[in-house]
Amino acid sequence: MTDALIVIDMLNDFVTGKIAAERAEQIISPLDRLTAAARENGVPVIYANDAHRPEDFELDVWGEHAMQGTEGAAVIPELEPDEGDHVFEKRTYDAFYGTALDEHLRSLGVDRVVLTGLHTNMCVRHASAGAFFRGYDIVIPGDCVEAFSEEAHTEGLEYLADVYNAEITTADDLIEKWKKTAAAETVSDEGTAS
């Protein structure tokens, strides 16, 4: 399996701004560790960020938030993209809809997506649907996604596992798997070079 890590809506407006989720703060540290480990182990890091325009239908539901080009639509400082990361702007809940995300993942040979960020029961759920419908396996580190409430988060994880066959894991377990995979590839490469 070839993984890609997708960070969804870890934006100023979602964490501390217009539609802030108090619970978002608790996923920053594990998500920071996970993005660092992904980069260290050759796993592509991709950001899927709301970047709304005034005509977007979603604004009727949530009000104005994460407007394209504003500070509210910027990734929080703790998780800012590094050089080499890819950023996709989205205008709906689903990171795949109306973006080039699928094409980008396929160009990298990715067949499994690790979905993180906000909200377990909304944008992460819809990105899971988008991934599932396009044939990707899905992994959700439960300590790297959150929602407005514990109930919404827990029910969201259950839904993702039941409906999209998502593997629910933790950041630490995923980091260990990536380290083992990278080590095995290094040994394999050394054996090939002999």
C-alpha positions, 0 to 999 in steps of 0.5 A: 500500500502507498499512503498519503496523509491528508490534513482537512480544514485545520484552519484558523476559522475552524480552530480559533475563529468564526466556527471554532471547535473547542475540541480541535485543540486536542488534535494539534499535537498528535497531528503535528507528530503525524505530519512530521513522521509522514515527511520523514518516512516519504509519505506525501502530506496534502492539505485540503482546505476550505477556500470559500467564495461568496456564492458557495452554498455552504455559507447558507448553512455555516455563515461566512467562514474560511473565505478564500485569501483571508486569514481565516482560511489559512492553516493554523501556525502549528501545522503550516505546510512545509515546502513539498507539501501540496495544498488543495482548495475546496469549496465543499465538504468533500476534498475530492469534489471539484479539485484535482486531488484524485488526479494528484494521488493517482500520479503519486501511486497512492492507493490508501489515504490517511484522513485527518482534521476537522470534522469527523462527522462532516468534512472527514466523512465526506472526504471518506466518501469521495475516497471510497467511491474512487477506490482508495482504502481509508485510514483514520487516526482517531486522535487526529480527527475531531468534531464539535462534540464527543458524540459527533466524533464517536458516531462519526468514527463508527460511521466511517468504519461501518460504511467506508471500511475505514481502519481506525487507528492512532497516530502512534500506531501509524507512525510505527507502521511507517517507520517499519515500512521505510526500514524494510524498503531501505533494506530491500534497496540495499539488497538490490544495490548489491 
